[in-house]
């Protein structure tokens, strides 16, 4: 239900998440002014909301959208996996007629990306029918699971890049703040009573952006580990399901 708003257009989803996210953090910054609001949003800066920290939230929102997309794919894959494609009775031995019926039942699902279970079942059965070898059918199962594991790893490449980008932006903010402090020191009168305050303001930007980047990266990696762990566990369950209910029941 929480993902019902999502569309098939990835760019539209990015825009929705970014707009909603910025509205939320702007509201939080205004509703709860204080130290953490200034650290995470630079709410005390006269340029707010056009601050360095506010710009740093963009990759965070994009990363969250990517993970929401993976979570939706996971839920769809679970739905296809829960359907009954194979007999679970341990006494059943699958004949050629049974395999033909299973192929017919899974024919319309072969082109659906999230229908991993029926797609692997079809590949294993087709391999068995062509080779009449249980060993080759088992090898096909292993190959298909490895293939889907590789696809899953590739699907997280953008999130991993964003998780790397966030600390990088934080370090850029650090350089930006320190550079601003150096400029203040080099261009102002040492006796100016405002000098120390302006230096501290620039150094605050330097350290606040680093803290924000580390928090954002930690949150994205935490969410990614949860979703990725679920997908890996599901692939293991699919492998076990097909091994027990198809490979072990084939009659050579």
C-alpha positions, 0 to 999 in steps of 0.5 A: 500500500505504501508503494501504490503511488509509484509509476512505471516511469523511473524519472517521474518516481525520482521527481515525486520522491525528491519533491515530497522529500524536500517538502518534508525536510523543509517543514521539519527545519521550520517546525523544529529549529535548533542545532540538528536542524541547522546541521542537517538543513542549514536552517539558520543560513540566510540562504536557506533553503538554497544551502549546500546541505539542502542540495546534499539531500538529492542523492539521498532521495534518489537512493531511497527511490532506487531501493523502493523500486527494488523493494517493489520488485522483491514483493512481486517476485514473492507473489510469483514464487508463492504460486503453486507450480510444482507438486509438493507431495514427496511421492510424486515423480514428474512424467513427460506429461506433467512437465508439459502441463507445467510448461503450459502453466508458466508460458505466459510468465516467461517474459515478466522480469519479476517472475523468477520462479516460473522462468527458472522452472521453464528453463530447467524443464526445457533443458531436461527435455532436450538432454534427458539428463537430470545432471544437466537440468541441475546445472541449468538450475545453478546457472539460472540462480547465478544469473539472477544473482548477477542481475540483482548485484547489478541492480544495486550498482546505482545505489552503491554509487550514491552511497559513495557519492554522499560522503564525497559531497560531504568532503566537498562541503568540508573543503568549501567551508574551510576555503571560506574560512581561509578567505575570511582570514585573508581578507578581513582586518584581524581586529574586526570583532565579527571576524571570529564569528564569520570564521566559525560559521564557515567552519561549521559548514565544513563539519556539518556537511561531513556529519550529514553525509555520513548519516545519509550514507549510513541510512541508505546502506542500512536500507540497502542491506535489508532489501538486498538481504531479502532478495538474496534469501528469496533466491535461496528459497527459489533454488531450494524449492525447484531442487526439491520439487522438480530436480529431485522428481525428474525421471530420467 
